Amino acid sequence: MSVTATDLWRMSATDLAEAIRSRQASSQEVIEAHLRRIETVNPSVNAVTVVLAGQALAAAKEADHALAGGSDLPPLHGVPFTVKGNIDLAGTPTTQGARALADAYPRQDAPAVTRMRAAGAIPIGRTNLPTGAVRWHTDSELWGATVNPWDRSRTPGASSGGEAAALATGMTPLGLGNDTLGSLRWPAQCCGISALKPTLGRIPHATTLEPADLPVGAQLTGVEGPLARRVADLRAALAMMAGPTWRDPWTVPAPLRGPAPATPIRVALVLDPGGQGTAQQVQDGVRKAARALDDAGYAIEEAEPPSVDLAVKTLLEMLSTPGQRAGWQMMSSLMPADTRQFMSAFFEVAGNPDPVTATLSFMTRQSLLRAWGEFQETHPLIVAPIYTDIPFGAGTDLADGAVAETIRGMRMAIAVNTLGLPAVALPVGIGDGLPQAVQVIGPRYREDLCLDAAAALEDRLGIITPIDPR
């Protein structure tokens, strides 16, 4: 029994893999369905910037030939995926949305892309991001702005906003993005999809383009990760992409599943990080998640991990060291005015730490890691807001004071980046016409605990995408 083309673009990546494997659909049919969906909805969303139709169809035919020949099939055989514009995909430029990088062709795939291809997945396109992956709203000088499919007046998030919007509208079942200041989880909240920010060192990052190496603050905070509509797809993508490689010295051979914790697993519920205010729509979503996890047998307790505000301050200092600022000055001439405006405001909030303060920030990070580690001995999971308000108006992230205000609202997401902890973002419903979302934060290298809890939430609260753009 075959499935219809509409069914195909609505299906999850793992369900598509099973449909191809069981011959309910061919890889070519799956790819064609997603290409038609891109053709139909992308003009109104502007999420996919480069469509790899010819390459993808050729790869799909090869995948179908392998299936017919009875070959052993990799887990995501014949399934399409998309790649954010700052991740190397051989044969296409890694533009980062910048005109100056329009011809920046990498010599080889990023490690995550290599591993996705080895898992049988087929790249079908590149997705939009803000120029240089800077800002919390997706608008690049090369491709323009991406639209939030729920409400055109609001941001789709950033910097992985193109991926999130493409997933939310059924143009792809699986995407690759990255996260330094919430760039996977914030678009997930805005667009109503799921994302995994892994532990630092879990999924490798590497590029063949200069500058290939980042200042140490960025090395300690930025990670690659998958986006999808279903938690099962995040788990499958993590299994494919995780593991060490010489190309990224931070990566480690940590097991994908750790020892079973004591049950019931205790969950710290954070409604208003640091007591600085959280919108009612967001708090309602966090409470909804708490009720669902309680139903699933988790032990819920309102508690907050230590020193959230200090963790945010520490990351701002780590990303504002003299070396970091010097590197930005070298790149700033290649960037448009709005990117320079954002970075100027960001450095102003960070406060221009002197070399001693900047060095001490890395020591503070170590102290915070110990404090959070002790907290997670008794509360292995933390459920909290991603951004403490609903998505702001498109482009308003550059208004006076907006960068400081967004940092305040993103404080729990930023704290997670400071410490390199894993977190799964997922929708828990709809409030006032917009997605409600939470992040499930775990101890280092315990993505399994985050994914298990996220799956329990999804089972009870459902998924809310794909949708047609509104």
N, C-alpha and C positions, 0 to 999 in steps of 0.2 A: 504494500500500500504506500503510495507516494504522498508527499505533503505539497501544499500549494506554495506558490512564490511568496504570498503574503505571510504564510506560516513561517517560511524560512527566515525572513528578515526580522521576525518577532522572536525567534528562538535564541536560546543561550548558546554559547560556544560549545559547551560540553554536550548539549542536546544535538547540536549540528554535527559534531563529531560522531555521535552514535547513529544519527540518521544516515550519514555517509557510509559508515562502516556496515550498517544493516541494509544498505542499498535502498532506503526509502527516498533518498535524494542523491544526486551526483554532486561532486564538488563543483562542477561547472554550473549546475543549477543554483547552487548556494551562492557562488560568486556573482552570477548574473543577477540574482535577486537583490543582492546588496548594491551592485552597480546601478540597477534601476532605481533603487531607493535613494541613492546619492543623487542621481539625476533629477529625481522628483522633488526632494526636500532641501537639498543643500543650497539652491539659490536663495531660499528665504532664511537660512540659518548661518551660512558661511562658516562651517566648521571644518570641512575637508578642503584643503588647499591644492593638493596634487592627487589626481586619480590615476592609479596604475593599472588601467583596465587591460591593456594588451598583455603585460607581464603576468597579471593575476589569472587571466583566462588561460594563458599558456601553461602556467603552473597547475591550474585546476585540471586541465586535460591530462597532464602527466600524473596527477594524483589519481584520477579515475582509471588511467591505464594500469597503475600499480595495484589498485584494488582489483581490477579484472584479472590481473596476473597472479593473484593469491599471495602477494608479498605480505610480510609482517608489517603492520601499520603503526606508525607513531601515534601518540595520544590525541593530537589535534589535527589529524590527517585531513587536509583539504579545507580547513576552516579559515575564514578571512580574519585579518586584524589590521589595525591602523597604528601609525607611529607619529608621535608628537614631533614637531619641527625642529627640536634641538637634540634629537637622538639620531645617531648615524644610521642611515639606511642606504647601502651601496647603490649607486646608480642615480640617486637623487641628492640634491644639495641639502646640507644641514644649515638652513638659512637663519634659524632663530628669529624669523620674521623680519630680518634686517636687509635692506637693499644692498648694503656693503657685503653681505654674505650670500648673495643670490647665486653665485657660482662656486660656493664652498663645497665641493664634492669630496666626501670621505673616501679613503682607500679601501675600507672594509666596513662591514656592519658593526654596530655596537654589540657587546656581548649578549645583551638581552635579546636583540633581534636575531643573532646567530642561533641562540638556543630555541627561540620560537620557531624559526625555520626548521631546525632539527626535529622539533616536535610535530612537524608536518603542517604548521600554520602558514598561511599565504598573505603577504602584505598587499593591501588593496589601495592604500592611500596615506598621505601625510595630513596632519591636522594642525590647526591654527594655534597660535600662542601670542602673548604680547611680545613686542620687540625685545630681544635679549632675555626673554623669560622674566622680565621685570614688570611689576604692577600686579594688582589683584583683579584686573579687568582685562579681558582678552581683546586686544586691538593692536595689530601689527602694521608697520608702515608698508610692508609688502602686500599684505592680503586684506587689510581692513579689519573691521570689528566682527566678532562672532556674536550671534543673537541667542539670548536665553529662550529656549523653546516653550517655556511656561509663561513668560511675560516679556515681551520685546523691550519694555522700558527698563528692565533690570539686567544686571550683569549676569553672564553665565559662569562667573568666577574665572580664576586664572591661577597659575599659568597654564595648566592643562585644560583650559576651557574648551578648546576645539574638540579634544577627545570626549569630554563629558557631554557636550551638545550632540556630537555624532552618535554616541551610545544612546542618549535619551530619545533620539528620533529614529533609531533603527538602522542607521547607516553602517554600523559595524557592531559585532557582538563582543569585541574585545579590543582594548587599546593599551598602548604603552605610554606612560608619562613619567613625571618626576616631581619631587617635593622637597623644598628647602624651607619654606615659610607657610606651609599649608597647601601647596600647589596641586596636590592630588585630592585632598579632602574637601577643600573649599569649593572647587567646581562640582564635586560629588553632591555637596549640600545644595548648591544652586540649581543643579539640573536633575536631581532625583535619581542618581545612580550610585553604584558602590565602587570603592577604591581601597587598595591596600598600600599603606605606607609601611614598608618593611623596616626591620632593624638595620641600622648601619652595619654594612659588611655582609648582608644577606644576599642581595642581588648586585652583581658587578656593574660599575659605571666606567666607561672608557670611550675616548674619541681619538681619531687620527688627525684631528684638526687642531691647529694652534689657537690659543694656548691649551695644550692637552692637560695641563695640571693646574689646579685651582689653589688659592691660598688655603691654609690649614683650616680656618673657620668654615669655609664652604665645604671642604672635604669631610668635615665631621658632622655636617648637618644635612647635606643633600643626598637623596636616594632615588633610585629608579623604582617604579612600581606599576602594577597593572590596574586598569579600570574596566569595569564590566557592569552588567545589569544584575547578575546573580552571584551570590557568594561562592557557589561551587566553581564558577569560572575563575574567581580570584585564587582559590585554592589550587586549581589545576595550573594556572599560569605561574604561580609561585613555585610549584614543583618543577616546572620546566626551566625557569630562569635562575633559580637559586644555586649557589655553590661557588667555590673559589676559582679564580683564574689569575694567571700572572699579570694580566692586563690591569687588574685592580688590586693593589696590595692590601686594601682594607678587607677584602672578602675572606671569609672563614668557612670551614666545612662543618657548620653547625647542623645537627639533625633537624628535620622538618617537624618532628613531634617529640616533645619532651616528656619527662615523667609525669604521671597523673597526679594532680594536686589533691589535697584533702577536699572532701565533699561535705556539705555543699560548697561550691566555689563562692567565695565572698567577693562581692562587687561593690566598689566605692562609687556612689552616685554623686556627681557634681552638677548642681543646677546653675550655680552662679560663681564661676571661678574667681576667687579673690574678693568676692562681694562687690564687684564693680558694675553690676547690672546686666541682666539678660532679658531679652524680649520674651513676652508671654508666649508667643508662637513657638519659640525655641524651647522654653522650659516645658511647655506642654508635650513636645516631642520627646524630651528626655524622660519625663514622667511616664509617657506611654511605653518607652523602652524598658523602664524599670518594672512596670507591671507585667510586661511580656516575659522578661527574664525571671521574675518571681514565679510566674506560671511554669516556666521551664525548669524550676528547681534550683535556681541560683539564690544565694542569700544576699539581699540588697540592704545597704546601709548608707545613709548620707554621710560622706566623709570626703575630705579633700587632701590630696597629696601635698607635701610640704613645699612652701616657697615658690608658688607658681609665678608670682611677679618677679622674683629674683631670677628665675629661669629665663623669663623673657628678656630681662635686662642683660643677662649674661650672653644670650645669643646675639643681641644687637651689638654688644661690644666685640664678640668674636667675629662678627661680619663687618666691623668697622675699624679693624686694626690699621696701623699705618700702611702695612703691606697690602691689605685689601683695598684701601682707598687709593693707593698708588696704582694698583691694577685696574681699578675702575677708571682712573684718569687716563690711562693708556687706551682704554676701549671707548671712552665717552665720545670721542670725535666721530666714531662710526655710528653713533646712536642718534635717533631723532630727538627733537626738543622735549616731547612728553616723557620719554624715558629718562632724560637728564633731569627733568623737573622732579620726577618721582624719586630718583636716587638722591637728589639734593635734599628733599624732604626727609627721606629715610635717614640719611646721615645726620641731619639736624636732630631728629628724635634720638638717635643713638648717642649724640653728645660729644663726638670727636674724642674718644678716650686716648690718653697719652700712652706711650709704649709700656709703661709699668702697669697701668690699669688693664690694657689689652692683654698683657701676658697673664695677669692675675685671673682674668675671666676664664681661662682654660683650667686653672686650679679650682675655681668656683664650680665649674661644670663637673669636675671629678667629685667634689663634695656633694653636689646635688644628686649625682648618680647614686651615691651611697645612700643618701636620705630617701630617695624614691625607691631604691632597692629594698630598704628596710620596710617601707610602707607596703610594698607589694608582696612582702612575705606574708602579711595578714590579709591584704586585699589584692589578690593577683590581677584582677581586672578593674578598670576604671571606665565608667560610662559618663560622657561629658559632652557639652556642645562642641561643635567645630568652630563656628563663628557665632557670637552671642546675639546676633540680630538677623533679620531676614536679608536677602540679597539687596545691596544698595543699587541706586540708579546707575544705569550704564554710563560709564565715563566719569562718574562723580568722585572716583578715587583720587583725582588730581585737584579737587577743590581745596581751599585753604583749610588746613588742619585735618584733612581727610586721612592722610597717611598715619598720623598719630592715632586717630580714632579707630582705623582699621586694625592697627597693631593691638590696641586695647581689646577690640572685639575678637581678635584671633589669638588671644593670649594662651588659651589651652592648647591650641594646635601648635603654636610656636614653642611652647615648653616641651612638647613631645619631640620636636626637631632638635632642640638644645641637647637632649639626652639620648638621641638616636634610638628611641623606643618604637616598637611596632604599634600600628593602629589600623583598624578597619573602619571606614566611613560607610554608612548605608542609610537609605531612607527608612523612616518609620511611619510615614503617612503624609497627609496633605493638610495644611492649615492656611486658611485665607487664600486658597488658590495656589499656594506655593509649597514645594517639598519641605517636609520636616526631616531632620537628619541628626544622627549622633555619631560620635566616634567611640569605638571600643578599644581601649589602650591596654596593652599587656606588658609583662616584663621582657627584658631583652631576649631575643630569639624565641619568643613564645607566640609567634604568629598563629600557631595552632589553637591556642586558647582564645585569641581574638576571633578567629574564623569560626570556631565552634559556637561561641556566643552570638556572633553575627548570624550564623545559620539558624540558630534558635529564634532570633528576632525575625528573620525573614520568613520562617515557617509560620509564625503567628501573625505577622503584620503584613506580609505580602510584598510584592514589588509594584512600582507605580509607573514604570516605563516598559516598552517604548510608547511614545505619544507622537501625534502629529503636531507640528509647530503651531502655536497659537497667535 
